[in-house]
Each structure stands twice: as structure tokens, then as C-alpha cells.
């Protein structure tokens, strides 16, 4: 549901529409202008849906604009860059285990299984 919520926001170029999102969805932490609801509280859910349907266009735009900025900023390229940056830090922090073996040192004899860690 997180991706669906972000796709909805990304698709709303006209800044209209209201995102109703479960408190339990991970996207609720990022898309803070959404109307949050406990999906198991039926009366609360009904009230939030009523609020969404009656929301003036001006408020829809005020809520949608920052959510669209959030989705545009935190895209796949940013995520991949952060992931690679963190992986690079792990590699740099790894203690050196000594010199790497040469090809002659690791070449297996016929019928011999060699594992290098």
C-alpha cells in the first residue's frame, strides 16, 4: 500500500485529491499531510472519509503540494545512492584481513574443492 499511496500522490499533477492513509502504513511517516485513520475503527474511518469528500480544493492543494515534493525528492535514485553510500562505508570500515591470495595460491588441483572467504 505504501507504493500505491506514493503513486497516487505522484499522479496528482493538478494538486487535487485527498490521500486517506492507515496509521499503520509506513508511508504515513513520510506523507504527513494525508488524512490518517485507524482502518479497524469503523466510525473513525467513516468520519475521515466524510472529511475527505467534503475537503475544499484549496485545502486539497495545500496538503498535496508538500506530499508531491516529498515523493519527488525521495525517489529511487536517492534511495539507491544512499544504499550504495552506506555499503561503501561498510567496505571502508572492514578491517584488512591481510594480503589477498594470488591466482596461483587459489588455483585448485584436479578434483580438489577450494573455498575462499
RAMOZI-V134523 format. One record per residue. N is the residue number from 1. RES is the residue in three letters. PHI is phi in radians with two decimals (999 if undefined). NEAR is the number of other C-alpha atoms within 8 Angstrom. D_LAST is the distance of its C-alpha to the last C-alpha in Angstrom with 2 decimals. Layout:
BEGIN
n = (N:N)
res = (RES:RES)
phi = (PHI:PHI)
near = (NEAR:NEAR)
d_last = (D_LAST:D_LAST)
END
This chain:
BEGIN
n = (1:2:3:4:5:6:7:8:9:10:11:12:13:14:15:16:17:18:19:20:21:22:23:24:25:26:27:28:29:30:31:32:33:34:35:36:37:38:39:40:41:42:43:44:45:46:47:48:49:50:51:52:53:54:55:56:57:58:59:60:61:62:63:64:65:66:67:68:69:70:71:72:73:74:75:76:77:78:79:80:81:82:83:84:85:86:87:88:89:90:91:92:93:94:95:96:97:98:99:100:101:102:103:104:105:106:107:108:109:110:111:112:113:114:115:116:117)
res = (UNK:UNK:UNK:UNK:UNK:UNK:UNK:UNK:UNK:UNK:UNK:UNK:UNK:UNK:UNK:UNK:UNK:UNK:UNK:UNK:UNK:UNK:UNK:UNK:UNK:UNK:UNK:UNK:UNK:UNK:UNK:UNK:UNK:UNK:UNK:UNK:UNK:UNK:UNK:UNK:UNK:UNK:UNK:UNK:UNK:UNK:UNK:UNK:UNK:UNK:UNK:UNK:UNK:UNK:UNK:UNK:UNK:UNK:UNK:UNK:UNK:UNK:UNK:UNK:UNK:UNK:UNK:UNK:UNK:UNK:UNK:UNK:UNK:UNK:UNK:UNK:UNK:UNK:UNK:UNK:UNK:UNK:UNK:UNK:UNK:UNK:UNK:UNK:UNK:UNK:UNK:UNK:UNK:UNK:UNK:UNK:UNK:UNK:UNK:UNK:UNK:UNK:UNK:UNK:UNK:UNK:UNK:UNK:UNK:UNK:UNK:UNK:UNK:UNK:UNK:UNK:UNK)
phi = (999:-1.06:-1.16:-1.09:-1.09:-1.21:-1.14:-1.04:-1.10:-1.09:-1.40:-1.55:-1.09:-1.44:1.11:-1.83:1.87:-2.24:-1.62:-1.84:-2.34:-1.17:-1.00:-1.47:-1.32:-1.07:-1.13:-1.09:-1.26:-1.61:-1.70:-1.25:-1.52:-1.22:-1.42:-1.64:-2.54:-1.55:-1.15:-1.62:-1.70:-1.05:-1.14:-1.10:-1.03:-1.07:-1.13:-1.19:-1.10:-1.10:-1.06:-1.11:-1.17:-1.67:-1.16:-1.12:-1.01:-1.07:-1.21:-1.01:-1.13:-1.12:-1.47:-1.26:-0.99:-1.17:-1.19:-1.15:-1.12:-1.08:-1.16:-1.16:-1.28:-1.67:-1.68:-1.11:-1.20:-1.15:-1.05:-1.11:-1.08:-1.14:-1.09:-1.15:-1.09:-1.16:-1.11:-1.08:-1.12:-1.13:-1.14:-1.15:-1.46:-1.19:-1.18:-1.23:-1.66:1.89:-1.21:-1.28:-1.24:-1.41:-1.08:-1.13:-1.30:-1.84:-1.21:-1.32:-1.31:-1.01:1.40:-1.82:-1.74:-2.17:-2.09:-2.07:-1.92)
near = (5:8:6:7:11:10:8:9:12:10:6:10:6:4:9:10:7:11:9:11:11:10:8:6:9:7:9:13:6:7:9:7:8:11:10:10:11:10:7:5:7:7:6:9:12:8:8:12:9:8:8:10:6:6:9:6:7:6:8:13:10:8:11:15:9:9:12:10:8:10:11:8:7:9:8:6:7:9:9:8:8:8:8:8:8:8:8:8:8:8:7:6:6:6:4:4:4:4:4:4:6:6:6:5:6:9:6:8:5:4:5:6:5:6:4:4:2)
d_last = (39.81:38.22:37.78:41.29:42.74:41.16:42.32:45.80:45.90:44.58:47.24:50.13:51.13:54.67:53.46:55.23:54.00:52.75:49.31:49.56:46.23:45.20:44.42:41.33:39.87:37.08:39.06:41.85:40.01:40.02:43.27:45.49:48.71:48.43:50.77:48.68:49.70:48.79:48.82:49.91:52.99:55.39:58.17:55.88:54.26:57.76:58.81:55.84:56.45:60.10:59.13:56.89:59.66:62.24:60.14:62.00:60.48:60.37:58.15:55.94:55.42:54.82:52.07:50.53:50.31:47.74:45.69:45.58:44.53:41.71:40.45:40.82:38.97:36.02:35.13:31.95:31.49:31.66:29.24:26.68:27.22:26.74:23.54:22.07:23.48:21.86:18.42:19.09:20.03:16.82:14.83:17.51:17.46:13.78:14.00:12.87:10.38:12.32:12.80:10.48:10.77:13.72:14.28:16.25:13.56:11.23:14.29:14.80:18.24:20.45:19.72:16.43:13.29:10.02:6.52:3.79:0.00)
END
